[in-house]
Amino acid sequence: MSIWINVLTMSKSKKFRDVIFNLHRYLGLVLGLIAIIAGLTGSLLVFMHEIDNFVLAHKYGAVIPQENRLPLSVLVDRVKAAHPNDPDFQLGRIFPYGVYYNSAPKPDVPATIGDFLVDPYTGKFLAQNPSWFGSEFFGKVYELHVALLMGDTGVYILGVAASFMVILGVTGIVLWPGWRKLSSGFKIKWNGHPKRLNFDIHKVVGIILGIVLILPVVTGAMWSGVPLINPLIDAIFTPVDAVAAIFTPQTSQTVDSPRKALTPAPGQTPFPLDAIVQKAEAALPNFSIFSIDVPSESQAGTYDFRMISPRTQSWDSEVHIAQYTGEILQVVDGTKTTSLSVRFSNYSVPLHYGVFGGLCTKILYVFVGLSPAILLVTGLNMFRLRRRRVSQKNPVDLFDKS
């Protein structure tokens, strides 16, 4: 009786692996080209901000760090003065330390005030409407990476493809032979049959780089706007959050009063910008200002600060300050949330760009971006060799070899 049970169990297990194997194989064949495009362009863009800073410095002039930066209000006033004949000019967003994706702003990066690059130490205009991503070439590489050069349609296509790439990665992890014998999962038989060699390279690259590859794939899918992706992520984390809440004391993520806009009194002037900046920095000590959304001068509003925490290296926190009174209306410390889905969202930028571990992880991400090409080539070779040599063995038997 026990023998029959074992036979039935083995039969069901083999059928399950058959389904997983076929799903993995055909998803790889369908998604391979898109994965290669996204991966290779991603590898080129890993250091795009360093390339930007290098090109901007040589094209428009380098920023030489000095002891003190000019007050932000001085830089803003100079930009406004450059539009004396434009009554409709409205400054919308300020990047005091330039656009960066690291845990700390760099002293040699120009401030981005509206459409201007400004030397924060001298106030000199370096460029208006600067060319980003280093050159036209990197601009096209970026558009290819995020939208396949197809605009919003391309973003949606990549989002759908990324969703299925997650399944592709998970099925590959399930099929990895190292679960049965760890050494076989990392062994490459260099002098073996071409089919075996391709399989060995495929399994090793897949388990080492493929797991890391899931991180930029999932975060890219989150940003694509494809329906159900973010609700699905929330649904996955919600039960875990509910269990964790039983054992973990809840910490308020928001302090002070709810965010609101205050109507100024007649003749009241806006609160000084530099004082508002000081309030924002004091509200979240050790955080860096990523950007400031500037309210309209014609009506009451709030200065909205996006802050980068040293822990997540991402703009996961916010400070909102009333334009006319300087009152802190809301502080959102993203590091205090206990929600896993919110934390994952907060970490999405460093996870996607590979900046969470500094230079080491960025170099790793260069190789991660090459992995789809390696996996597709080895996968196609296995598929071609399998079709050429019809075998009586079940196609997943190869995954059972040590």
Helices and strands as residue ranges (DSSP letters): H 2-45, H 48-60, H 72-81, E 93-95, E 111-113, E 116-118, E 125-128, H 136-147, H 151-175, G 177-179, H 182-186, H 194-223, H 229-247, E 254-255, H 273-283, E 288-293, E 302-308, E 317-322, E 328-332, G 334-336, H 340-346, H 348-353, H 359-388, G 395-400
